[in-house]
Amino acid sequence: MSSDAGTTRGWGRRAKVFLSPSQKYEFYVRLMREEVTVGAAAAEAGAGPFYDR
């Protein structure tokens, strides 16, 4: 199965971005320490502009 996390499908929806448990934990720790904002973390993870709030 190929990874196409940056592409759009069908109705302009982006493919889901799946993070490993360790990646999720690292984002969680950085958010709790206020080292990064939610929008910046989403952009870093490749979640797309929908999550940039």
C-alpha positions in Angstrom: 0.0 0.0 0.0 1.5 3.3 -1.0 1.5 6.5 1.1 -0.4 9.4 -0.5 -0.9 11.6 2.6 -0.4 14.8 0.7 -2.8 14.1 -2.1 -6.5 14.7 -2.5 -9.1 12.1 -3.3 -12.5 12.3 -4.8 -14.3 15.3 -3.3 -11.2 17.2 -2.4 -10.6 15.3 0.8 -7.1 14.6 2.0 -5.9 11.2 2.8 -5.7 10.4 6.6 -2.4 10.9 8.3 -1.6 8.0 10.6 1.0 8.6 13.4 2.7 6.0 15.4 2.1 5.8 19.1 5.5 7.3 19.8 4.9 10.2 17.4 1.5 10.9 19.1 3.2 10.9 22.5 5.9 13.3 21.4 3.3 15.7 20.1 1.3 15.4 23.3 4.3 16.1 25.5 5.3 19.1 23.4 1.7 20.4 23.6 1.6 20.0 27.4 5.0 21.7 27.8 3.6 24.5 25.6 6.6 24.1 23.2 4.4 24.1 20.2 0.8 25.2 19.3 -1.9 22.9 18.1 -1.8 24.4 14.6 2.0 24.1 14.4 1.9 20.5 15.6 -0.8 19.7 13.0 1.2 21.3 10.2 4.3 19.4 11.3 2.4 16.2 11.3 1.0 16.9 7.8 -2.6 17.1 9.0 -3.4 20.0 6.6 -5.0 23.5 6.9 -8.2 22.2 8.5 -6.5 21.7 11.8 -4.6 25.1 11.8 -6.7 27.0 14.3 
